[in-house]
Amino acid sequence: MKELFNQLNYGLNANELTHKNKQIIRELLTCDIIKFYKNKYYLKDGFTFGKIDISNNGTGFLQSFDLNFKKDLLIENKNLKGANYADVVVVKLLPIKKKRPSAKVILVLKRAHETSLVITKKYGEAILGMNIQTGLTCALKASQKSLKALPLGTILKIENNNNNITEVIGHIDDDFIDEKISLALYNKNTIFDTLCENEAKAYGDIVDANMYPQRVDLRKLSFCTIDPIDAKDFDDAIYYDKKEHAIYIAIADVSSYVHAYSAIDKEARNRGFSIYFPHIAIPMLPRSLSENICSLKPNEDRLAFCFKITLNHDNEIIKEELFESIINSKRRFNYDEVDNYLVKLKDLEDLNWIYELFTITQNLRKKRLKNACEFKTQELRMQLDEFNKLKSTRLEDDTSSHNLIEECMLLANKAAAKLIEVGIFRNHLSPDFKKIDQLLTDLSTLSIDVNSKNNTIELFKDIQTLADELNIRPEVDKLIIKAQKKAEYSSENAGHFGLGFDKYTHFTSPIRRYSDLILHRLLKAKINNDKKLFDYLLLNIQNTCEELSILEREADKVAWDFMDRKFARWAKENIGKKFKAIVIENQNSLQVKLDDKIKGALITIIGSKANLLEHVEIEITQVDIISAKIFGKITNFFQLERSQDV
């Protein structure tokens, strides 16, 4: 839509209209938004395109595709014209009555989602639906008699175009409904259709090596996998050959089972990514693939797409080879096991190569971090009980085993990126100056004063050094990450700022990321010198990259929304109780995160002021289960120091 907007700004030639845009042009003409002059279509003055956001009070804000608008356009509730969150719309600018420019929606060009979730509420004598995301109410296409037969608080899925009810999700008081709400908010599926399931099951459970004589047979090598303890699918296996000083990174060969434009491929593309909840994973591929024939399970022959990376005595890369192979992983490790072995040096027999590989990866990591930053971030882990209620939380640090695997995966991803000039890259652009200036302003309140530098990585390292001295490194690292741009997929390479790489892509997780599956297909065409297939796979690749970047963010939002809902239910049972917390936002609103026995819950503080990263005691005062928001007040202030149990 951005491209169409830009074309209409300068004149879109009628002869260059795509089939997809013809219908849109007809709608724009009907609504008198564009004009036709000398065989070109032009956007009329006073109109603009953009993506809409809607606040909790029902007010809309338009992020215009026109870069001349420095601020979002205000759209009052009465002027939304049925537009929902993230829809692409055309608006007409209104006369400026206040300081902030405003507009009204004229046409919804593209729905972000075909459906919305509403909760039934009583307004007077009528039962209406309140949108869970926006708080807006709407009349439902159902009789009042049938609506009154449902208990108030029933969650319904409705079509955005006509408010027809398509599904009764459940009731808001049910602890088991949170997963359904989080998935439905972003239109995510849990079930694969029969065609996908049958297509996946057709491959069976075993790999017959005799059917693949052309593949490199690596089954005698002592590969292993290292994953979280509760992992169900195993994307990657590693092996180190001491004699050749070579690291093997074997990745599940999903592209041998999921062919372009097949039923499974279409569904995988729509999903984009696997979604991970604390208690269950919603896979991108049917489980008969993701947890069986594609998964590099121990003591099972499996197809793999493998990099062999040979190093010299200084651990510099001297050769990178990519080939299709068959492996047989000899053991499935979890991270905790490997961390324990790296300390106690237990005899692992044929897998003792792990110890030497760890030393090598430590050396590689040290070299890599000369041009990149190391962030001491902690990942929040949540545990639920048998009733789907929040049981406990913990903050998980990266450990030695995580670092070992990470360096191996980075080697493979970087090597894969070198093999293509156009395709799918994982880009991370440098931060802009405004965000850096805001970061430095925020840090100055924490007694972290550093001089601005031309080299942003050096600036970040100076900040981290001072943060270490103040014992607030993880919290400051989060601020640094927040100041950076988000990594995105693109068909053209733009480098990866955070990792310090000139070229980078995603190769190592085709079971759970569609981007990696695309790359595998491209690389196979490349190493087989099949230019025709390579070019065919590149059709609409930039659009695919943009869609994947959106799907990635949505997958994250689904997981975060679920956790917020579990936190909200826990908080409702603890209204009036006091907990330790840390201030993470104090500009637009005051936000704290719990830093007590329960960690990570986001709480909005009303009627108080506090410094960034200040440790406080808060009391939970109010909880909105529907929107999964928690509110509280500060009851005590502590000195700026980290809790002992973090």
C-alpha positions in Angstrom: 0.0 0.0 0.0 2.9 2.4 0.6 4.1 1.8 -2.9 0.6 2.5 -4.3 0.4 5.7 -2.3 3.8 6.9 -3.6 2.7 6.1 -7.1 -0.5 8.1 -6.8 1.4 11.0 -5.4 3.5 11.3 -8.5 1.0 9.9 -11.0 0.2 6.2 -11.6 0.2 5.3 -15.3 -3.1 3.6 -16.2 -1.1 1.2 -18.5 0.9 0.0 -15.5 -2.0 -1.0 -13.3 -1.7 -4.4 -11.8 -4.7 -6.7 -11.5 -4.6 -6.4 -7.7 -4.7 -2.5 -7.9 -7.5 -2.2 -10.4 -10.2 -2.9 -7.9 -8.6 -0.5 -5.4 -8.4 2.3 -8.1 -12.1 1.8 -8.8 -13.0 2.2 -5.1 -10.8 5.3 -4.9 -12.5 6.8 -7.9 -16.0 6.0 -6.6 -15.1 7.8 -3.3 -13.7 10.8 -5.2 -10.3 10.3 -3.6 -8.3 10.2 -6.8 -8.6 11.9 -10.2 -7.7 10.8 -13.7 -5.6 13.2 -15.9 -3.7 12.5 -19.1 -3.8 8.7 -18.6 -2.6 8.9 -15.0 -4.2 8.6 -11.6 -3.4 11.2 -9.0 -4.3 11.5 -5.3 -6.4 14.5 -4.6 -5.3 17.2 -2.1 -6.5 16.7 1.4 -6.2 12.9 1.4 -3.6 10.5 2.7 -3.1 6.8 3.3 -1.8 5.2 6.5 -2.1 2.5 9.2 -4.4 3.1 12.1 -3.9 2.6 15.8 -6.7 2.8 18.3 -6.2 3.6 22.0 -8.2 2.1 24.9 -10.6 5.0 25.0 -11.5 4.4 21.3 -9.5 7.3 19.8 -7.8 6.5 16.5 -4.3 7.6 15.4 -3.1 7.4 11.8 0.5 6.8 11.0 0.5 8.3 7.5 2.6 6.9 4.7 3.3 10.5 3.8 6.6 11.4 5.5 5.6 15.0 5.7 3.4 14.2 8.6 5.7 14.2 11.6 3.0 13.3 14.1 0.2 10.8 13.9 -3.2 12.2 12.8 -5.9 12.2 15.4 -9.2 10.4 14.4 -12.1 10.8 16.8 -14.2 7.7 17.6 -17.1 9.0 15.5 -14.9 9.3 12.4 -13.4 5.8 12.4 -16.1 4.5 10.0 -15.6 0.9 11.2 -11.9 0.8 11.0 -10.1 -1.5 13.4 -6.6 -1.7 14.8 -3.8 -1.9 12.2 -6.1 -1.5 9.2 -4.8 0.4 6.2 -7.2 3.3 5.5 -7.6 6.5 3.4 -8.5 9.6 5.5 -9.5 13.1 4.7 -7.8 15.8 6.5 -10.1 18.0 8.7 -9.8 21.8 9.3 -7.3 22.4 12.0 -9.2 23.4 15.1 -6.7 22.2 17.7 -2.9 22.1 17.7 -3.0 18.4 16.6 -3.9 17.7 12.9 -7.0 15.5 12.7 -8.8 13.4 10.0 -11.7 11.1 9.3 -11.7 7.7 7.7 -13.1 7.6 4.2 -12.3 4.1 3.1 -10.8 1.0 4.6 -8.3 -0.3 2.0 -7.0 -3.3 3.8 -8.2 -5.1 6.9 -5.4 -6.2 9.2 -7.6 -9.0 10.4 -10.9 -10.3 9.0 -12.2 -10.9 12.5 -12.2 -9.3 16.0 -12.9 -10.5 19.5 -15.7 -9.0 21.5 -17.1 -9.6 25.0 -20.8 -9.4 25.7 -21.8 -6.6 28.0 -25.2 -5.1 29.0 -25.8 -1.5 28.1 -29.3 -0.5 29.4 -31.5 -3.3 28.2 -29.4 -4.3 25.2 -26.6 -6.8 24.9 -23.7 -5.4 22.8 -20.2 -6.5 22.1 -17.2 -4.7 23.4 -14.0 -5.1 21.3 -11.3 -6.6 23.5 -8.5 -4.6 21.9 -10.0 -1.2 21.4 -12.8 -1.0 24.0 -15.3 0.1 21.3 -18.8 -1.3 21.4 -20.9 -2.6 18.5 -24.3 -4.0 17.8 -24.0 -7.7 16.9 -25.7 -9.5 14.1 -27.8 -11.7 16.3 -31.2 -11.4 18.0 -31.2 -9.9 21.6 -33.0 -13.1 22.6 -30.1 -15.3 21.6 -27.6 -12.9 23.0 -29.4 -12.8 26.4 -29.2 -16.6 26.4 -25.4 -16.3 26.7 -23.9 -15.4 30.1 -22.5 -11.8 30.2 -18.8 -12.0 29.7 -19.0 -14.4 26.8 -16.1 -14.0 24.3 -17.3 -14.0 20.6 -15.4 -13.9 17.4 -17.1 -11.6 14.8 -16.5 -10.6 11.2 -15.2 -7.0 11.0 -17.1 -6.2 7.8 -20.6 -7.0 9.1 -20.4 -7.9 12.9 -21.6 -11.5 12.2 -20.8 -13.9 15.0 -18.5 -16.7 13.7 -17.5 -18.5 16.9 -18.3 -18.6 20.6 -14.8 -18.7 22.2 -15.8 -19.2 25.8 -16.2 -17.1 29.0 -13.8 -14.6 30.4 -13.9 -16.2 33.9 -12.4 -19.5 32.5 -8.6 -19.7 33.1 -8.3 -22.1 30.1 -9.6 -19.4 27.7 -6.6 -17.2 27.7 -4.7 -19.2 25.1 -7.8 -19.0 22.7 -8.1 -15.3 23.3 -4.4 -14.5 22.6 -4.5 -16.6 19.4 -7.8 -15.3 18.1 -6.8 -11.7 18.7 -4.2 -12.1 15.9 -6.2 -14.7 13.9 -3.8 -17.5 14.5 -4.7 -21.1 13.9 -4.0 -24.1 16.2 -5.4 -26.8 13.9 -4.1 -27.9 10.5 -6.7 -28.9 7.9 -7.0 -32.5 6.7 -5.1 -31.9 3.5 -2.1 -30.5 5.4 -2.2 -33.4 7.9 -2.5 -36.1 5.3 0.3 -34.5 3.2 2.6 -34.4 6.3 1.8 -38.0 7.5 2.5 -39.4 4.0 6.2 -39.1 4.7 6.0 -41.7 7.5 8.2 -41.9 10.5 11.6 -43.2 9.3 14.2 -42.1 6.7 15.5 -44.9 4.4 19.1 -44.0 3.6 19.1 -46.2 0.5 16.7 -43.8 -1.1 19.3 -40.9 -0.9 22.5 -42.2 -2.4 23.5 -38.8 -3.6 23.6 -37.3 -0.1 26.7 -37.1 2.0 26.4 -39.8 4.6 27.4 -38.4 8.0 25.7 -41.0 10.2 28.9 -42.3 11.7 29.8 -38.8 13.1 28.8 -38.2 16.7 26.3 -35.3 16.2 24.3 -34.1 19.2 21.5 -31.6 19.8 21.4 -29.0 22.6 18.0 -27.5 23.4 15.8 -26.3 26.2 14.7 -29.2 28.5 11.0 -29.0 27.2 11.8 -28.8 23.5 9.8 -31.0 21.2 11.4 -30.2 17.8 15.1 -30.2 17.1 16.2 -27.9 14.2 19.9 -28.2 14.6 22.7 -30.6 15.5 26.4 -30.0 15.8 29.6 -32.0 15.6 33.3 -31.0 15.8 36.0 -32.9 13.9 39.3 -32.4 15.8 41.5 -33.8 13.0 40.1 -31.5 10.4 39.5 -28.7 12.8 36.0 -28.4 11.3 32.6 -27.6 12.8 29.6 -29.3 11.3 26.2 -27.5 11.7 23.4 -29.8 10.5 20.0 -28.3 10.1 16.7 -30.1 9.6 16.1 -30.4 5.9 12.5 -29.3 5.9 12.5 -28.2 2.3 12.8 -31.9 1.3 9.3 -32.4 2.8 7.6 -29.0 2.4 7.6 -28.1 -1.2 6.8 -24.6 -2.5 3.1 -23.9 -3.1 2.0 -27.2 -1.5 -0.8 -27.2 1.0 1.6 -27.4 4.0 3.7 -24.6 2.5 0.7 -22.3 2.1 -0.3 -22.8 5.7 3.3 -22.4 6.9 3.6 -19.2 5.0 0.4 -17.9 6.5 1.7 -18.7 10.0 5.2 -17.6 9.4 6.5 -18.7 12.8 5.8 -21.2 15.6 4.3 -19.6 18.7 5.5 -20.6 22.1 3.4 -20.4 25.2 4.7 -21.5 28.7 2.7 -24.8 28.5 2.4 -25.5 24.8 3.8 -24.7 21.3 1.7 -23.8 18.3 3.9 -25.1 15.5 4.3 -23.6 12.0 4.3 -27.1 10.6 2.1 -30.2 11.4 3.5 -32.1 14.4 4.1 -35.2 12.3 6.8 -33.1 10.5 7.9 -30.6 13.2 8.2 -33.2 16.0 8.9 -36.3 14.0 10.3 -36.8 10.5 11.9 -33.4 10.2 13.1 -33.2 13.8 16.7 -34.3 14.4 15.7 -36.9 17.1 18.5 -38.9 18.8 19.3 -42.3 17.3 17.2 -41.7 14.2 18.4 -41.3 10.6 17.4 -37.8 9.4 17.8 -35.6 6.3 19.9 -32.5 7.0 21.2 -29.5 5.2 24.7 -29.1 6.5 27.5 -26.6 6.7 31.0 -27.8 7.3 33.2 -24.9 8.4 36.9 -25.5 8.5 39.2 -23.3 10.7 42.9 -22.7 10.8 45.0 -22.8 14.0 44.0 -19.2 14.8 40.3 -20.2 14.6 39.9 -18.2 11.4 37.5 -19.5 8.7 39.4 -20.9 5.7 36.6 -23.0 4.1 32.8 -23.2 4.1 31.0 -26.1 2.5 27.2 -26.6 2.1 25.7 -29.9 1.2 22.7 -32.2 1.6 23.4 -35.0 4.1 22.0 -37.7 6.3 22.9 -37.7 10.0 22.1 -39.7 13.1 22.2 -37.7 16.2 23.9 -39.7 19.0 22.4 -37.7 21.9 19.8 -35.1 22.9 21.3 -32.7 25.5 19.5 -29.9 27.3 21.2 -26.7 28.2 21.4 -27.4 32.0 23.1 -30.8 31.3 25.8 -29.2 29.1 26.4 -26.4 31.6 27.0 -29.0 34.2 29.4 -31.0 32.0 31.4 -27.9 31.1 32.1 -27.4 34.8 32.6 -31.0 35.9 34.2 -32.3 32.6 32.5 -35.6 32.8 33.7 -38.3 30.3 31.2 -38.1 27.4 33.1 -40.7 25.3 32.4 -40.0 21.6 31.0 -36.6 22.5 34.0 -35.3 24.4 34.6 -33.0 21.4 32.1 -30.7 23.1 34.8 -29.5 25.5 37.2 -28.5 22.7 34.4 -26.9 20.7 33.4 -24.8 23.7 36.9 -23.4 23.9 36.9 -22.6 20.2 33.5 -20.9 20.4 34.6 -18.8 23.3 37.5 -17.6 21.2 35.2 -16.9 18.2 32.8 -15.0 20.5 35.6 -12.9 21.9 36.7 -11.9 18.4 33.1 -11.2 17.3 32.3 -9.0 20.2 35.2 -6.6 19.2 32.7 -5.2 16.7 29.5 -5.9 18.4 27.7 -5.6 21.8 27.0 -8.3 24.3 23.7 -7.9 26.0 23.1 -9.4 29.4 19.4 -9.8 28.9 17.2 -12.2 30.9 14.3 -14.1 29.5 11.2 -14.4 31.5 10.0 -18.0 32.0 6.5 -18.7 33.4 5.2 -21.9 34.8 1.5 -22.8 35.1 -0.3 -25.2 37.4 -2.8 -27.9 36.4 -5.6 -25.4 36.5 -3.8 -23.1 34.0 -3.1 -20.6 36.7 0.2 -18.8 37.2 2.4 -20.9 39.5 5.8 -19.3 39.3 8.2 -17.2 37.2 12.0 -17.0 36.8 14.5 -14.9 34.8 16.7 -17.1 32.7 20.3 -15.9 31.8 22.3 -17.0 28.8 24.8 -19.6 29.9 27.9 -21.3 28.5 25.8 -23.9 26.7 23.6 -21.1 25.1 26.8 -19.3 24.0 28.3 -22.5 22.5 25.2 -23.1 20.3 24.7 -19.5 19.5 28.2 -19.1 18.0 27.8 -22.3 15.9 24.4 -21.0 14.6 25.9 -17.6 13.8 28.7 -19.3 11.8 26.1 -21.1 9.7 23.8 -18.0 9.3 26.7 -15.8 8.2 28.0 -18.4 5.8 24.6 -18.8 4.2 24.3 -15.0 3.7 27.5 -15.0 1.7 26.0 -17.4 -0.9 23.3 -15.1 -2.1 23.2 -11.5 -3.5 19.4 -11.3 -3.4 17.0 -13.5 -1.5 16.1 -13.2 2.2 18.4 -11.4 4.6 18.1 -10.6 8.3 18.9 -6.8 8.5 19.4 -4.7 11.6 20.0 -1.0 10.8 21.9 1.4 12.9 19.9 3.4 15.5 18.8 6.9 14.6 20.3 9.9 16.4 17.0 10.9 18.1 16.7 7.6 19.9 20.4 7.7 20.9 19.9 11.3 22.3 16.9 10.1 24.3 18.9 7.1 25.6 21.7 9.4 26.8 19.1 11.7 28.5 17.5 8.8 30.3 20.9 7.4 31.3 22.1 10.7 32.7 19.3 10.4 35.4 21.1 7.2 36.5 24.5 8.9 36.8 25.6 7.3 33.6 27.2 10.2 31.7 29.1 9.3 28.5 30.4 11.4 25.6 28.6 10.9 22.3 30.8 9.1 19.7 30.7 8.5 16.0 31.1 4.8 16.6 27.8 3.7 18.2 29.1 0.3 19.3 31.9 2.0 21.3 29.3 4.3 22.8 27.2 1.3 23.9 30.2 -0.4 25.4 31.1 2.7 27.4 27.6 2.8 28.7 27.7 -0.9 29.7 31.0 -0.4 31.5 29.5 2.3 33.7 26.3 0.1 34.2 28.5 -2.7 35.4 30.0 -0.4 38.0 26.6 0.5 39.2 25.4 -3.1 39.2 22.5 -2.3 36.8 23.8 -3.9 33.6 20.8 -6.1 32.6 18.4 -3.1 33.1 20.6 -0.7 31.1 21.0 -3.3 28.4 17.2 -3.4 28.0 17.3 0.4 27.5 20.0 0.1 24.9 18.0 -2.5 23.0 14.9 -0.4 23.2 16.8 2.5 21.6 17.7 0.4 18.6 15.7 -0.4 15.5 14.0 -3.8 15.1 15.7 -6.4 13.0 13.7 -7.2 9.8 13.7 -9.4 6.8 14.5 -8.0 3.4 15.3 -9.3 -0.1 18.4 -7.1 -0.2 21.3 -7.1 2.3 21.8 -4.1 4.6 24.0 -5.6 7.2 23.3 -6.5 10.9 24.3 -3.6 13.2 23.8 -5.5 16.5 25.9 -8.5 15.5 28.5 -6.4 13.7 28.1 -8.5 10.5 28.2 -7.0 7.0 25.8 -9.8 5.8 23.5 -12.0 7.8 20.5 -14.2 7.3 18.4 -16.9 9.1 19.3 -20.5 8.1 19.2 -22.6 11.2 15.5 -22.9 12.2 13.3 -24.0 9.2 11.0 -26.0 11.5 9.8 -22.8 13.3 10.7 -20.0 10.9 9.4 -19.7 7.3 12.2 -17.4 6.4 14.7 -20.2 6.9 12.7 -22.5 4.7 12.7 -20.0 1.9 16.4 -19.6 2.2 17.0 -23.4 2.1 15.1 -23.6 -1.2 17.1 -20.7 -2.6 20.4 -22.2 -1.5 19.6 -25.6 -3.0 18.8 -24.0 -6.3 22.1 -22.1 -6.0 24.4 -25.0 -5.3 22.6 -27.0 -8.0 23.2 -24.1 -10.5 19.4 -24.0 -11.2 19.0 -20.3 -12.1 15.5 -20.8 -13.5 14.3 -22.3 -10.2 16.2 -19.7 -8.2 14.5 -16.8 -10.1 11.1 -18.5 -9.8 11.6 -18.7 -6.0 12.4 -15.0 -5.9 8.9 -14.0 -7.3 7.4 -11.3 -4.9 10.3 -12.0 -2.5 10.3 -8.4 -1.0 6.6 -8.6 -0.2 7.2 -12.0 1.4 10.0 -10.5 3.5 7.8 -7.6 4.6 4.9 -10.0 5.5 7.3 -12.2 7.5 8.5 -9.2 9.5 4.9 -8.5 10.4 4.1 -12.1 11.3 7.2 -12.3 13.5 6.0 -9.3 15.5 2.5 -10.8 15.7 3.9 -14.2 17.0 5.7 -12.3 19.8 2.6 -10.3 20.6 0.5 -13.4 20.9 3.0 -14.9 23.4 3.2 -11.6 25.4 -0.6 -11.2 25.4 -1.0 -14.7 26.9 1.5 -14.0 29.7 -0.1 -10.6 30.4 -3.4 -12.4 30.8 -1.9 -14.9 33.3 -0.3 -12.0 35.2 -3.7 -10.2 35.3 -5.6 -13.2 36.7 -2.9 -13.6 39.4 -3.0 -9.9 40.2 -6.7 -9.9 40.7 -6.3 -12.5 43.4 -3.6 -10.2 45.0 -5.4 -6.9 45.0 -4.3 -4.9 48.1 -1.1 -6.8 48.5 2.4 -5.1 48.2 5.3 -6.2 46.0 8.8 -5.0 45.0 9.1 -3.6 41.5 11.4 -1.6 39.2 10.5 1.4 37.1 10.9 0.8 33.4 9.0 3.7 31.9 8.4 7.2 33.3 7.8 9.5 30.3 4.4 8.9 28.7 3.2 7.0 31.7 4.7 5.4 34.8 5.2 1.7 34.3 6.9 -0.8 36.6 7.7 -4.5 36.4 7.4 -6.8 39.3 10.7 -7.8 40.8 9.5 -10.0 43.6 8.8 -13.7 44.0 6.7 -13.2 40.9 8.7 -11.3 38.3 7.9 -9.6 35.0 4.3 -8.4 35.4 3.8 -5.0 33.9 1.9 -2.5 36.1 0.7 1.0 35.4 1.1 3.3 38.3 -1.5 6.0 39.0 -0.8 9.2 40.8 3.0 8.9 41.5 6.3 9.9 40.0 9.5 7.9 40.1 13.0 7.8 38.5 13.8 5.4 35.7 15.1 2.0 37.1 14.2 3.1 40.6 13.2 0.2 42.9 9.9 0.7 44.6 7.2 -1.1 46.6 3.8 -1.1 44.9 0.3 -2.1 45.9 -2.0 -3.7 43.3 -5.1 -1.6 43.3 -7.1 -2.6 40.2 -7.1 -5.2 37.5 -8.9 -5.3 34.1 -9.1 -9.0 33.1 -10.5 -8.2 29.7 -7.7 -6.0 28.6 -5.1 -7.8 30.8 -4.0 -4.6 32.4 -2.9 -4.2 36.1 -2.9 -0.9 38.0 -1.2 0.0 41.2 0.2 2.7 43.4 3.7 3.2 44.9 3.8 2.7 48.7 7.6 3.0 49.3 10.8 3.9 47.5 14.1 2.0 47.8 17.7 3.0 46.9 18.8 2.3 43.4 20.2 -1.2 43.7 19.5 -4.5 42.3 17.5 -7.2 44.1 19.6 -10.0 45.4 17.5 -12.7 43.7 17.5 -11.3 40.2 
